[in-house]
Amino acid sequence: IGFLERLKDYTRAGSILVVSHMGPIKVLICHLLGISMTHWWQIRTDTASLSVVDITPRGSMLNRLNDVSYLK
């Protein structure tokens, strides 16, 4: 979660790519969506999957979760 605090100082327009292991990504998704951390195990993130969370002034929205379609 401290990592997210550092991202708040990012002033460029556009997207930020975060590459990580499955556990930290699941924790970030739970935090951004306001889901209790006790539910992190219910989120599936496969190796090399792509998950996208859009962050707006109104809050966060899960746009894509565990997308592996590009691997085919």
Predicted model as a PDB file, atoms N, CA, C, CB and O in Angstrom, pLDDT in the B-factor column:
MODEL        1                                                                  
ATOM      1  N   ILE A   1       0.836  -1.180   0.000  1.00 79.00           N  
ATOM      2  CA  ILE A   1       0.000   0.000   0.000  1.00 79.00           C  
ATOM      3  C   ILE A   1       0.882   1.246   0.000  1.00 79.00           C  
ATOM      4  CB  ILE A   1      -0.952  -0.003   1.214  1.00 79.00           C  
ATOM      5  O   ILE A   1       0.508   2.274  -0.563  1.00 79.00           O  
ATOM      6  N   GLY A   2       2.055   1.154   0.633  1.00 85.00           N  
ATOM      7  CA  GLY A   2       3.012   2.259   0.585  1.00 85.00           C  
ATOM      8  C   GLY A   2       3.438   2.556  -0.842  1.00 85.00           C  
ATOM      9  O   GLY A   2       3.714   3.704  -1.192  1.00 85.00           O  
ATOM     10  N   PHE A   3       3.489   1.529  -1.654  1.00 82.00           N  
ATOM     11  CA  PHE A   3       3.820   1.693  -3.071  1.00 82.00           C  
ATOM     12  C   PHE A   3       2.800   2.594  -3.762  1.00 82.00           C  
ATOM     13  CB  PHE A   3       3.882   0.323  -3.773  1.00 82.00           C  
ATOM     14  O   PHE A   3       3.172   3.440  -4.575  1.00 82.00           O  
ATOM     15  N   LEU A   4       1.532   2.422  -3.449  1.00 83.00           N  
ATOM     16  CA  LEU A   4       0.487   3.265  -4.040  1.00 83.00           C  
ATOM     17  C   LEU A   4       0.662   4.725  -3.636  1.00 83.00           C  
ATOM     18  CB  LEU A   4      -0.901   2.769  -3.620  1.00 83.00           C  
ATOM     19  O   LEU A   4       0.396   5.628  -4.429  1.00 83.00           O  
ATOM     20  N   GLU A   5       1.104   4.952  -2.415  1.00 82.00           N  
ATOM     21  CA  GLU A   5       1.341   6.326  -1.957  1.00 82.00           C  
ATOM     22  C   GLU A   5       2.418   6.993  -2.807  1.00 82.00           C  
ATOM     23  CB  GLU A   5       1.752   6.342  -0.466  1.00 82.00           C  
ATOM     24  O   GLU A   5       2.303   8.176  -3.129  1.00 82.00           O  
ATOM     25  N   ARG A   6       3.450   6.260  -3.171  1.00 80.00           N  
ATOM     26  CA  ARG A   6       4.513   6.829  -4.021  1.00 80.00           C  
ATOM     27  C   ARG A   6       3.994   7.140  -5.413  1.00 80.00           C  
ATOM     28  CB  ARG A   6       5.705   5.865  -4.116  1.00 80.00           C  
ATOM     29  O   ARG A   6       4.467   8.082  -6.050  1.00 80.00           O  
ATOM     30  N   LEU A   7       3.036   6.370  -5.896  1.00 79.00           N  
ATOM     31  CA  LEU A   7       2.484   6.614  -7.225  1.00 79.00           C  
ATOM     32  C   LEU A   7       1.664   7.902  -7.283  1.00 79.00           C  
ATOM     33  CB  LEU A   7       1.625   5.439  -7.651  1.00 79.00           C  
ATOM     34  O   LEU A   7       1.490   8.470  -8.361  1.00 79.00           O  
ATOM     35  N   LYS A   8       1.158   8.370  -6.142  1.00 75.00           N  
ATOM     36  CA  LYS A   8       0.381   9.606  -6.114  1.00 75.00           C  
ATOM     37  C   LYS A   8       1.200  10.806  -6.579  1.00 75.00           C  
ATOM     38  CB  LYS A   8      -0.149   9.856  -4.714  1.00 75.00           C  
ATOM     39  O   LYS A   8       0.638  11.797  -7.045  1.00 75.00           O  
ATOM     40  N   ASP A   9       2.520  10.723  -6.455  1.00 73.00           N  
ATOM     41  CA  ASP A   9       3.394  11.811  -6.888  1.00 73.00           C  
ATOM     42  C   ASP A   9       3.662  11.783  -8.388  1.00 73.00           C  
ATOM     43  CB  ASP A   9       4.702  11.747  -6.140  1.00 73.00           C  
ATOM     44  O   ASP A   9       4.297  12.695  -8.920  1.00 73.00           O  
ATOM     45  N   TYR A  10       3.191  10.758  -9.066  1.00 73.00           N  
ATOM     46  CA  TYR A  10       3.379  10.631 -10.507  1.00 73.00           C  
ATOM     47  C   TYR A  10       2.486  11.645 -11.202  1.00 73.00           C  
ATOM     48  CB  TYR A  10       3.065   9.184 -10.995  1.00 73.00           C  
ATOM     49  O   TYR A  10       1.264  11.600 -11.059  1.00 73.00           O  
ATOM     50  N   THR A  11       3.087  12.559 -11.952  1.00 66.00           N  
ATOM     51  CA  THR A  11       2.305  13.667 -12.517  1.00 66.00           C  
ATOM     52  C   THR A  11       2.074  13.552 -14.012  1.00 66.00           C  
ATOM     53  CB  THR A  11       2.989  14.964 -12.231  1.00 66.00           C  
ATOM     54  O   THR A  11       1.293  14.335 -14.553  1.00 66.00           O  
ATOM     55  N   ARG A  12       2.696  12.639 -14.697  1.00 68.00           N  
ATOM     56  CA  ARG A  12       2.493  12.493 -16.137  1.00 68.00           C  
ATOM     57  C   ARG A  12       1.123  11.923 -16.435  1.00 68.00           C  
ATOM     58  CB  ARG A  12       3.572  11.604 -16.746  1.00 68.00           C  
ATOM     59  O   ARG A  12       0.613  11.087 -15.689  1.00 68.00           O  
ATOM     60  N   ALA A  13       0.532  12.374 -17.519  1.00 69.00           N  
ATOM     61  CA  ALA A  13      -0.747  11.806 -17.957  1.00 69.00           C  
ATOM     62  C   ALA A  13      -0.492  10.439 -18.570  1.00 69.00           C  
ATOM     63  CB  ALA A  13      -1.466  12.744 -18.977  1.00 69.00           C  
ATOM     64  O   ALA A  13       0.562  10.209 -19.163  1.00 69.00           O  
ATOM     65  N   GLY A  14      -1.439   9.541 -18.432  1.00 73.00           N  
ATOM     66  CA  GLY A  14      -1.305   8.238 -19.057  1.00 73.00           C  
ATOM     67  C   GLY A  14      -1.394   7.097 -18.071  1.00 73.00           C  
ATOM     68  O   GLY A  14      -1.980   7.222 -16.995  1.00 73.00           O  
ATOM     69  N   SER A  15      -0.803   5.985 -18.457  1.00 81.00           N  
ATOM     70  CA  SER A  15      -0.895   4.751 -17.696  1.00 81.00           C  
ATOM     71  C   SER A  15       0.398   4.447 -16.964  1.00 81.00           C  
ATOM     72  CB  SER A  15      -1.254   3.600 -18.605  1.00 81.00           C  
ATOM     73  O   SER A  15       1.473   4.919 -17.336  1.00 81.00           O  
ATOM     74  N   ILE A  16       0.270   3.658 -15.926  1.00 83.00           N  
ATOM     75  CA  ILE A  16       1.424   3.162 -15.183  1.00 83.00           C  
ATOM     76  C   ILE A  16       1.370   1.643 -15.232  1.00 83.00           C  
ATOM     77  CB  ILE A  16       1.437   3.692 -13.697  1.00 83.00           C  
ATOM     78  O   ILE A  16       0.342   1.047 -14.909  1.00 83.00           O  
ATOM     79  N   LEU A  17       2.460   1.018 -15.631  1.00 86.00           N  
ATOM     80  CA  LEU A  17       2.547  -0.434 -15.669  1.00 86.00           C  
ATOM     81  C   LEU A  17       3.227  -0.911 -14.392  1.00 86.00           C  
ATOM     82  CB  LEU A  17       3.322  -0.921 -16.932  1.00 86.00           C  
ATOM     83  O   LEU A  17       4.306  -0.436 -14.037  1.00 86.00           O  
ATOM     84  N   VAL A  18       2.584  -1.855 -13.702  1.00 87.00           N  
ATOM     85  CA  VAL A  18       3.152  -2.455 -12.499  1.00 87.00           C  
ATOM     86  C   VAL A  18       3.356  -3.931 -12.790  1.00 87.00           C  
ATOM     87  CB  VAL A  18       2.228  -2.237 -11.241  1.00 87.00           C  
ATOM     88  O   VAL A  18       2.411  -4.636 -13.143  1.00 87.00           O  
ATOM     89  N   VAL A  19       4.582  -4.397 -12.644  1.00 90.00           N  
ATOM     90  CA  VAL A  19       4.908  -5.805 -12.856  1.00 90.00           C  
ATOM     91  C   VAL A  19       5.272  -6.393 -11.495  1.00 90.00           C  
ATOM     92  CB  VAL A  19       6.086  -5.983 -13.898  1.00 90.00           C  
ATOM     93  O   VAL A  19       6.133  -5.862 -10.793  1.00 90.00           O  
ATOM     94  N   SER A  20       4.618  -7.483 -11.130  1.00 91.00           N  
ATOM     95  CA  SER A  20       4.830  -8.038  -9.800  1.00 91.00           C  
ATOM     96  C   SER A  20       4.427  -9.507  -9.773  1.00 91.00           C  
ATOM     97  CB  SER A  20       4.040  -7.244  -8.747  1.00 91.00           C  
ATOM     98  O   SER A  20       3.966 -10.067 -10.767  1.00 91.00           O  
ATOM     99  N   HIS A  21       4.614 -10.105  -8.612  1.00 92.00           N  
ATOM    100  CA  HIS A  21       4.146 -11.465  -8.379  1.00 92.00           C  
ATOM    101  C   HIS A  21       2.647 -11.440  -8.092  1.00 92.00           C  
ATOM    102  CB  HIS A  21       4.922 -12.126  -7.208  1.00 92.00           C  
ATOM    103  O   HIS A  21       2.062 -10.374  -7.898  1.00 92.00           O  
ATOM    104  N   MET A  22       2.040 -12.602  -8.066  1.00 92.00           N  
ATOM    105  CA  MET A  22       0.593 -12.712  -7.907  1.00 92.00           C  
ATOM    106  C   MET A  22       0.068 -12.125  -6.599  1.00 92.00           C  
ATOM    107  CB  MET A  22       0.192 -14.147  -7.996  1.00 92.00           C  
ATOM    108  O   MET A  22      -0.930 -11.404  -6.609  1.00 92.00           O  
ATOM    109  N   GLY A  23       0.707 -12.413  -5.499  1.00 92.00           N  
ATOM    110  CA  GLY A  23       0.236 -11.960  -4.183  1.00 92.00           C  
ATOM    111  C   GLY A  23       0.113 -10.451  -4.074  1.00 92.00           C  
ATOM    112  O   GLY A  23      -0.960  -9.951  -3.736  1.00 92.00           O  
ATOM    113  N   PRO A  24       1.189  -9.703  -4.355  1.00 92.00           N  
ATOM    114  CA  PRO A  24       1.083  -8.239  -4.260  1.00 92.00           C  
ATOM    115  C   PRO A  24       0.051  -7.647  -5.215  1.00 92.00           C  
ATOM    116  CB  PRO A  24       2.427  -7.613  -4.533  1.00 92.00           C  
ATOM    117  O   PRO A  24      -0.614  -6.671  -4.866  1.00 92.00           O  
ATOM    118  N   ILE A  25      -0.096  -8.208  -6.402  1.00 93.00           N  
ATOM    119  CA  ILE A  25      -1.095  -7.702  -7.338  1.00 93.00           C  
ATOM    120  C   ILE A  25      -2.497  -7.901  -6.763  1.00 93.00           C  
ATOM    121  CB  ILE A  25      -0.966  -8.406  -8.710  1.00 93.00           C  
ATOM    122  O   ILE A  25      -3.341  -7.011  -6.865  1.00 93.00           O  
ATOM    123  N   LYS A  26      -2.747  -9.062  -6.163  1.00 94.00           N  
ATOM    124  CA  LYS A  26      -4.052  -9.333  -5.578  1.00 94.00           C  
ATOM    125  C   LYS A  26      -4.341  -8.388  -4.408  1.00 94.00           C  
ATOM    126  CB  LYS A  26      -4.131 -10.790  -5.114  1.00 94.00           C  
ATOM    127  O   LYS A  26      -5.471  -7.932  -4.238  1.00 94.00           O  
ATOM    128  N   VAL A  27      -3.326  -8.102  -3.616  1.00 93.00           N  
ATOM    129  CA  VAL A  27      -3.485  -7.157  -2.501  1.00 93.00           C  
ATOM    130  C   VAL A  27      -3.797  -5.762  -3.040  1.00 93.00           C  
ATOM    131  CB  VAL A  27      -2.204  -7.122  -1.618  1.00 93.00           C  
ATOM    132  O   VAL A  27      -4.671  -5.082  -2.504  1.00 93.00           O  
ATOM    133  N   LEU A  28      -3.099  -5.324  -4.091  1.00 92.00           N  
ATOM    134  CA  LEU A  28      -3.368  -4.018  -4.686  1.00 92.00           C  
ATOM    135  C   LEU A  28      -4.794  -3.934  -5.228  1.00 92.00           C  
ATOM    136  CB  LEU A  28      -2.365  -3.732  -5.803  1.00 92.00           C  
ATOM    137  O   LEU A  28      -5.472  -2.924  -5.040  1.00 92.00           O  
ATOM    138  N   ILE A  29      -5.246  -4.985  -5.895  1.00 94.00           N  
ATOM    139  CA  ILE A  29      -6.604  -5.003  -6.441  1.00 94.00           C  
ATOM    140  C   ILE A  29      -7.621  -4.893  -5.310  1.00 94.00           C  
ATOM    141  CB  ILE A  29      -6.848  -6.292  -7.265  1.00 94.00           C  
ATOM    142  O   ILE A  29      -8.560  -4.102  -5.402  1.00 94.00           O  
ATOM    143  N   CYS A  30      -7.449  -5.670  -4.250  1.00 95.00           N  
ATOM    144  CA  CYS A  30      -8.366  -5.593  -3.105  1.00 95.00           C  
ATOM    145  C   CYS A  30      -8.384  -4.183  -2.530  1.00 95.00           C  
ATOM    146  CB  CYS A  30      -7.961  -6.605  -2.013  1.00 95.00           C  
ATOM    147  O   CYS A  30      -9.453  -3.625  -2.282  1.00 95.00           O  
ATOM    148  N   HIS A  31      -7.227  -3.618  -2.321  1.00 93.00           N  
ATOM    149  CA  HIS A  31      -7.143  -2.282  -1.729  1.00 93.00           C  
ATOM    150  C   HIS A  31      -7.816  -1.240  -2.620  1.00 93.00           C  
ATOM    151  CB  HIS A  31      -5.678  -1.897  -1.487  1.00 93.00           C  
ATOM    152  O   HIS A  31      -8.610  -0.430  -2.143  1.00 93.00           O  
ATOM    153  N   LEU A  32      -7.499  -1.263  -3.902  1.00 92.00           N  
ATOM    154  CA  LEU A  32      -8.051  -0.264  -4.820  1.00 92.00           C  
ATOM    155  C   LEU A  32      -9.568  -0.365  -4.949  1.00 92.00           C  
ATOM    156  CB  LEU A  32      -7.415  -0.413  -6.186  1.00 92.00           C  
ATOM    157  O   LEU A  32     -10.244   0.645  -5.143  1.00 92.00           O  
ATOM    158  N   LEU A  33     -10.101  -1.578  -4.842  1.00 95.00           N  
ATOM    159  CA  LEU A  33     -11.544  -1.770  -4.981  1.00 95.00           C  
ATOM    160  C   LEU A  33     -12.290  -1.706  -3.646  1.00 95.00           C  
ATOM    161  CB  LEU A  33     -11.816  -3.097  -5.644  1.00 95.00           C  
ATOM    162  O   LEU A  33     -13.516  -1.806  -3.609  1.00 95.00           O  
ATOM    163  N   GLY A  34     -11.545  -1.539  -2.557  1.00 94.00           N  
ATOM    164  CA  GLY A  34     -12.185  -1.461  -1.245  1.00 94.00           C  
ATOM    165  C   GLY A  34     -12.701  -2.793  -0.746  1.00 94.00           C  
ATOM    166  O   GLY A  34     -13.653  -2.844   0.034  1.00 94.00           O  
ATOM    167  N   ILE A  35     -12.077  -3.875  -1.192  1.00 95.00           N  
ATOM    168  CA  ILE A  35     -12.460  -5.229  -0.788  1.00 95.00           C  
ATOM    169  C   ILE A  35     -11.573  -5.648   0.379  1.00 95.00           C  
ATOM    170  CB  ILE A  35     -12.333  -6.242  -1.983  1.00 95.00           C  
ATOM    171  O   ILE A  35     -10.374  -5.371   0.367  1.00 95.00           O  
ATOM    172  N   SER A  36     -12.133  -6.300   1.376  1.00 96.00           N  
ATOM    173  CA  SER A  36     -11.363  -6.768   2.521  1.00 96.00           C  
ATOM    174  C   SER A  36     -10.233  -7.687   2.060  1.00 96.00           C  
ATOM    175  CB  SER A  36     -12.276  -7.497   3.525  1.00 96.00           C  
ATOM    176  O   SER A  36     -10.413  -8.510   1.163  1.00 96.00           O  
ATOM    177  N   MET A  37      -9.080  -7.535   2.681  1.00 94.00           N  
ATOM    178  CA  MET A  37      -7.918  -8.370   2.343  1.00 94.00           C  
ATOM    179  C   MET A  37      -8.178  -9.852   2.621  1.00 94.00           C  
ATOM    180  CB  MET A  37      -6.690  -7.906   3.132  1.00 94.00           C  
ATOM    181  O   MET A  37      -7.450 -10.711   2.124  1.00 94.00           O  
ATOM    182  N   THR A  38      -9.199 -10.151   3.401  1.00 95.00           N  
ATOM    183  CA  THR A  38      -9.521 -11.560   3.657  1.00 95.00           C  
ATOM    184  C   THR A  38     -10.047 -12.257   2.405  1.00 95.00           C  
ATOM    185  CB  THR A  38     -10.552 -11.670   4.781  1.00 95.00           C  
ATOM    186  O   THR A  38     -10.176 -13.481   2.379  1.00 95.00           O  
ATOM    187  N   HIS A  39     -10.352 -11.470   1.359  1.00 94.00           N  
ATOM    188  CA  HIS A  39     -10.874 -12.039   0.117  1.00 94.00           C  
ATOM    189  C   HIS A  39      -9.829 -12.127  -0.994  1.00 94.00           C  
ATOM    190  CB  HIS A  39     -12.040 -11.221  -0.361  1.00 94.00           C  
ATOM    191  O   HIS A  39     -10.180 -12.451  -2.129  1.00 94.00           O  
ATOM    192  N   TRP A  40      -8.554 -11.847  -0.703  1.00 92.00           N  
ATOM    193  CA  TRP A  40      -7.535 -11.850  -1.747  1.00 92.00           C  
ATOM    194  C   TRP A  40      -7.431 -13.210  -2.426  1.00 92.00           C  
ATOM    195  CB  TRP A  40      -6.186 -11.457  -1.166  1.00 92.00           C  
ATOM    196  O   TRP A  40      -7.111 -13.289  -3.612  1.00 92.00           O  
ATOM    197  N   TRP A  41      -7.697 -14.266  -1.690  1.00 93.00           N  
ATOM    198  CA  TRP A  41      -7.581 -15.617  -2.252  1.00 93.00           C  
ATOM    199  C   TRP A  41      -8.667 -15.902  -3.283  1.00 93.00           C  
ATOM    200  CB  TRP A  41      -7.645 -16.656  -1.140  1.00 93.00           C  
ATOM    201  O   TRP A  41      -8.556 -16.871  -4.034  1.00 93.00           O  
ATOM    202  N   GLN A  42      -9.714 -15.080  -3.334  1.00 95.00           N  
ATOM    203  CA  GLN A  42     -10.795 -15.291  -4.297  1.00 95.00           C  
ATOM    204  C   GLN A  42     -10.513 -14.629  -5.645  1.00 95.00           C  
ATOM    205  CB  GLN A  42     -12.099 -14.761  -3.733  1.00 95.00           C  
ATOM    206  O   GLN A  42     -11.314 -14.736  -6.573  1.00 95.00           O  
ATOM    207  N   ILE A  43      -9.385 -13.954  -5.747  1.00 96.00           N  
ATOM    208  CA  ILE A  43      -8.993 -13.319  -7.002  1.00 96.00           C  
ATOM    209  C   ILE A  43      -7.930 -14.193  -7.653  1.00 96.00           C  
ATOM    210  CB  ILE A  43      -8.466 -11.858  -6.770  1.00 96.00           C  
ATOM    211  O   ILE A  43      -6.917 -14.514  -7.033  1.00 96.00           O  
ATOM    212  N   ARG A  44      -8.159 -14.571  -8.885  1.00 95.00           N  
ATOM    213  CA  ARG A  44      -7.201 -15.415  -9.599  1.00 95.00           C  
ATOM    214  C   ARG A  44      -6.349 -14.557 -10.524  1.00 95.00           C  
ATOM    215  CB  ARG A  44      -7.931 -16.520 -10.404  1.00 95.00           C  
ATOM    216  O   ARG A  44      -6.865 -13.780 -11.327  1.00 95.00           O  
ATOM    217  N   THR A  45      -5.048 -14.709 -10.396  1.00 95.00           N  
ATOM    218  CA  THR A  45      -4.100 -14.063 -11.307  1.00 95.00           C  
ATOM    219  C   THR A  45      -3.075 -15.112 -11.720  1.00 95.00           C  
ATOM    220  CB  THR A  45      -3.403 -12.812 -10.636  1.00 95.00           C  
ATOM    221  O   THR A  45      -2.234 -15.525 -10.921  1.00 95.00           O  
ATOM    222  N   ASP A  46      -3.156 -15.530 -12.960  1.00 95.00           N  
ATOM    223  CA  ASP A  46      -2.230 -16.533 -13.482  1.00 95.00           C  
ATOM    224  C   ASP A  46      -0.892 -15.891 -13.851  1.00 95.00           C  
ATOM    225  CB  ASP A  46      -2.839 -17.242 -14.706  1.00 95.00           C  
ATOM    226  O   ASP A  46      -0.792 -14.674 -14.006  1.00 95.00           O  
ATOM    227  N   THR A  47       0.119 -16.726 -13.988  1.00 93.00           N  
ATOM    228  CA  THR A  47       1.426 -16.270 -14.434  1.00 93.00           C  
ATOM    229  C   THR A  47       1.294 -15.591 -15.793  1.00 93.00           C  
ATOM    230  CB  THR A  47       2.425 -17.447 -14.504  1.00 93.00           C  
ATOM    231  O   THR A  47       0.649 -16.126 -16.695  1.00 93.00           O  
ATOM    232  N   ALA A  48       1.894 -14.432 -15.939  1.00 94.00           N  
ATOM    233  CA  ALA A  48       1.911 -13.634 -17.179  1.00 94.00           C  
ATOM    234  C   ALA A  48       0.551 -13.063 -17.543  1.00 94.00           C  
ATOM    235  CB  ALA A  48       2.413 -14.476 -18.325  1.00 94.00           C  
ATOM    236  O   ALA A  48       0.347 -12.639 -18.681  1.00 94.00           O  
ATOM    237  N   SER A  49      -0.392 -13.042 -16.589  1.00 95.00           N  
ATOM    238  CA  SER A  49      -1.705 -12.478 -16.877  1.00 95.00           C  
ATOM    239  C   SER A  49      -1.666 -10.954 -16.786  1.00 95.00           C  
ATOM    240  CB  SER A  49      -2.758 -13.045 -15.912  1.00 95.00           C  
ATOM    241  O   SER A  49      -0.753 -10.366 -16.206  1.00 95.00           O  
ATOM    242  N   LEU A  50      -2.671 -10.348 -17.368  1.00 95.00           N  
ATOM    243  CA  LEU A  50      -2.793  -8.899 -17.380  1.00 95.00           C  
ATOM    244  C   LEU A  50      -4.063  -8.514 -16.636  1.00 95.00           C  
ATOM    245  CB  LEU A  50      -2.808  -8.346 -18.835  1.00 95.00           C  
ATOM    246  O   LEU A  50      -5.147  -9.007 -16.947  1.00 95.00           O  
ATOM    247  N   SER A  51      -3.925  -7.633 -15.652  1.00 95.00           N  
ATOM    248  CA  SER A  51      -5.072  -7.091 -14.934  1.00 95.00           C  
ATOM    249  C   SER A  51      -4.990  -5.577 -15.025  1.00 95.00           C  
ATOM    250  CB  SER A  51      -5.106  -7.576 -13.440  1.00 95.00           C  
ATOM    251  O   SER A  51      -3.906  -5.003 -14.920  1.00 95.00           O  
ATOM    252  N   VAL A  52      -6.131  -4.927 -15.219  1.00 94.00           N  
ATOM    253  CA  VAL A  52      -6.165  -3.475 -15.395  1.00 94.00           C  
ATOM    254  C   VAL A  52      -7.173  -2.882 -14.423  1.00 94.00           C  
ATOM    255  CB  VAL A  52      -6.523  -3.094 -16.861  1.00 94.00           C  
ATOM    256  O   VAL A  52      -8.328  -3.307 -14.371  1.00 94.00           O  
ATOM    257  N   VAL A  53      -6.723  -1.892 -13.650  1.00 92.00           N  
ATOM    258  CA  VAL A  53      -7.599  -1.138 -12.764  1.00 92.00           C  
ATOM    259  C   VAL A  53      -7.519   0.314 -13.198  1.00 92.00           C  
ATOM    260  CB  VAL A  53      -7.198  -1.314 -11.249  1.00 92.00           C  
ATOM    261  O   VAL A  53      -6.441   0.907 -13.220  1.00 92.00           O  
ATOM    262  N   ASP A  54      -8.665   0.881 -13.544  1.00 89.00           N  
ATOM    263  CA  ASP A  54      -8.735   2.299 -13.901  1.00 89.00           C  
ATOM    264  C   ASP A  54      -8.987   3.092 -12.621  1.00 89.00           C  
ATOM    265  CB  ASP A  54      -9.860   2.571 -14.971  1.00 89.00           C  
ATOM    266  O   ASP A  54      -9.918   2.800 -11.871  1.00 89.00           O  
ATOM    267  N   ILE A  55      -8.155   4.087 -12.383  1.00 86.00           N  
ATOM    268  CA  ILE A  55      -8.288   4.917 -11.184  1.00 86.00           C  
ATOM    269  C   ILE A  55      -8.724   6.310 -11.626  1.00 86.00           C  
ATOM    270  CB  ILE A  55      -6.941   4.975 -10.368  1.00 86.00           C  
ATOM    271  O   ILE A  55      -8.048   6.968 -12.416  1.00 86.00           O  
ATOM    272  N   THR A  56      -9.864   6.742 -11.101  1.00 84.00           N  
ATOM    273  CA  THR A  56     -10.428   8.044 -11.448  1.00 84.00           C  
ATOM    274  C   THR A  56     -10.666   8.830 -10.162  1.00 84.00           C  
ATOM    275  CB  THR A  56     -11.755   7.888 -12.262  1.00 84.00           C  
ATOM    276  O   THR A  56     -10.560   8.270  -9.071  1.00 84.00           O  
ATOM    277  N   PRO A  57     -10.980  10.096 -10.273  1.00 85.00           N  
ATOM    278  CA  PRO A  57     -11.302  10.858  -9.064  1.00 85.00           C  
ATOM    279  C   PRO A  57     -12.492  10.282  -8.281  1.00 85.00           C  
ATOM    280  CB  PRO A  57     -11.595  12.295  -9.438  1.00 85.00           C  
ATOM    281  O   PRO A  57     -12.594  10.490  -7.072  1.00 85.00           O  
ATOM    282  N   ARG A  58     -13.379   9.569  -8.956  1.00 91.00           N  
ATOM    283  CA  ARG A  58     -14.545   8.972  -8.281  1.00 91.00           C  
ATOM    284  C   ARG A  58     -14.232   7.637  -7.622  1.00 91.00           C  
ATOM    285  CB  ARG A  58     -15.672   8.783  -9.271  1.00 91.00           C  
ATOM    286  O   ARG A  58     -15.027   7.147  -6.820  1.00 91.00           O  
ATOM    287  N   GLY A  59     -13.082   7.035  -7.946  1.00 89.00           N  
ATOM    288  CA  GLY A  59     -12.722   5.752  -7.370  1.00 89.00           C  
ATOM    289  C   GLY A  59     -12.069   4.856  -8.396  1.00 89.00           C  
ATOM    290  O   GLY A  59     -11.694   5.305  -9.480  1.00 89.00           O  
ATOM    291  N   SER A  60     -11.933   3.588  -8.053  1.00 92.00           N  
ATOM    292  CA  SER A  60     -11.263   2.615  -8.917  1.00 92.00           C  
ATOM    293  C   SER A  60     -12.276   1.660  -9.527  1.00 92.00           C  
ATOM    294  CB  SER A  60     -10.199   1.831  -8.131  1.00 92.00           C  
ATOM    295  O   SER A  60     -13.287   1.322  -8.911  1.00 92.00           O  
ATOM    296  N   MET A  61     -11.980   1.228 -10.764  1.00 95.00           N  
ATOM    297  CA  MET A  61     -12.855   0.299 -11.465  1.00 95.00           C  
ATOM    298  C   MET A  61     -12.002  -0.801 -12.094  1.00 95.00           C  
ATOM    299  CB  MET A  61     -13.705   1.035 -12.547  1.00 95.00           C  
ATOM    300  O   MET A  61     -11.056  -0.520 -12.831  1.00 95.00           O  
ATOM    301  N   LEU A  62     -12.342  -2.044 -11.798  1.00 96.00           N  
ATOM    302  CA  LEU A  62     -11.648  -3.180 -12.386  1.00 96.00           C  
ATOM    303  C   LEU A  62     -12.057  -3.294 -13.846  1.00 96.00           C  
ATOM    304  CB  LEU A  62     -11.960  -4.494 -11.614  1.00 96.00           C  
ATOM    305  O   LEU A  62     -13.221  -3.551 -14.153  1.00 96.00           O  
ATOM    306  N   ASN A  63     -11.114  -3.105 -14.730  1.00 96.00           N  
ATOM    307  CA  ASN A  63     -11.367  -3.105 -16.167  1.00 96.00           C  
ATOM    308  C   ASN A  63     -11.083  -4.471 -16.781  1.00 96.00           C  
ATOM    309  CB  ASN A  63     -10.522  -2.037 -16.852  1.00 96.00           C  
ATOM    310  O   ASN A  63     -11.790  -4.913 -17.687  1.00 96.00           O  
ATOM    311  N   ARG A  64     -10.047  -5.132 -16.285  1.00 96.00           N  
ATOM    312  CA  ARG A  64      -9.644  -6.434 -16.826  1.00 96.00           C  
ATOM    313  C   ARG A  64      -8.976  -7.210 -15.697  1.00 96.00           C  
ATOM    314  CB  ARG A  64      -8.675  -6.278 -18.068  1.00 96.00           C  
ATOM    315  O   ARG A  64      -8.202  -6.645 -14.924  1.00 96.00           O  
ATOM    316  N   LEU A  65      -9.273  -8.500 -15.602  1.00 97.00           N  
ATOM    317  CA  LEU A  65      -8.687  -9.333 -14.558  1.00 97.00           C  
ATOM    318  C   LEU A  65      -8.205 -10.646 -15.158  1.00 97.00           C  
ATOM    319  CB  LEU A  65      -9.706  -9.594 -13.427  1.00 97.00           C  
ATOM    320  O   LEU A  65      -8.964 -11.349 -15.824  1.00 97.00           O  
ATOM    321  N   ASN A  66      -6.949 -10.971 -14.921  1.00 96.00           N  
ATOM    322  CA  ASN A  66      -6.382 -12.265 -15.276  1.00 96.00           C  
ATOM    323  C   ASN A  66      -6.490 -12.550 -16.785  1.00 96.00           C  
ATOM    324  CB  ASN A  66      -7.081 -13.368 -14.486  1.00 96.00           C  
ATOM    325  O   ASN A  66      -6.765 -13.683 -17.178  1.00 96.00           O  
ATOM    326  N   ASP A  67      -6.281 -11.554 -17.610  1.00 97.00           N  
ATOM    327  CA  ASP A  67      -6.369 -11.725 -19.056  1.00 97.00           C  
ATOM    328  C   ASP A  67      -5.111 -12.412 -19.567  1.00 97.00           C  
ATOM    329  CB  ASP A  67      -6.570 -10.364 -19.762  1.00 97.00           C  
ATOM    330  O   ASP A  67      -4.005 -11.896 -19.408  1.00 97.00           O  
ATOM    331  N   VAL A  68      -5.281 -13.559 -20.171  1.00 96.00           N  
ATOM    332  CA  VAL A  68      -4.162 -14.280 -20.776  1.00 96.00           C  
ATOM    333  C   VAL A  68      -4.404 -14.506 -22.268  1.00 96.00           C  
ATOM    334  CB  VAL A  68      -3.943 -15.627 -20.064  1.00 96.00           C  
ATOM    335  O   VAL A  68      -3.692 -15.288 -22.899  1.00 96.00           O  
ATOM    336  N   SER A  69      -5.396 -13.831 -22.832  1.00 96.00           N  
ATOM    337  CA  SER A  69      -5.759 -14.033 -24.230  1.00 96.00           C  
ATOM    338  C   SER A  69      -4.614 -13.693 -25.188  1.00 96.00           C  
ATOM    339  CB  SER A  69      -6.975 -13.197 -24.568  1.00 96.00           C  
ATOM    340  O   SER A  69      -4.503 -14.287 -26.261  1.00 96.00           O  
ATOM    341  N   TYR A  70      -3.776 -12.750 -24.807  1.00 93.00           N  
ATOM    342  CA  TYR A  70      -2.671 -12.350 -25.683  1.00 93.00           C  
ATOM    343  C   TYR A  70      -1.583 -13.428 -25.770  1.00 93.00           C  
ATOM    344  CB  TYR A  70      -2.061 -11.041 -25.187  1.00 93.00           C  
ATOM    345  O   TYR A  70      -0.700 -13.333 -26.623  1.00 93.00           O  
ATOM    346  N   LEU A  71      -1.626 -14.425 -24.926  1.00 93.00           N  
ATOM    347  CA  LEU A  71      -0.608 -15.479 -24.931  1.00 93.00           C  
ATOM    348  C   LEU A  71      -0.864 -16.524 -26.020  1.00 93.00           C  
ATOM    349  CB  LEU A  71      -0.556 -16.159 -23.567  1.00 93.00           C  
ATOM    350  O   LEU A  71       0.015 -17.334 -26.316  1.00 93.00           O  
ATOM    351  N   LYS A  72      -2.041 -16.512 -26.607  1.00 85.00           N  
ATOM    352  CA  LYS A  72      -2.382 -17.530 -27.607  1.00 85.00           C  
ATOM    353  C   LYS A  72      -1.725 -17.254 -28.937  1.00 85.00           C  
ATOM    354  CB  LYS A  72      -3.881 -17.609 -27.791  1.00 85.00           C  
ATOM    355  O   LYS A  72      -1.909 -18.015 -29.887  1.00 85.00           O  
TER     356      LYS A  72                                                      
ENDMDL                                                                          
END                                                                             
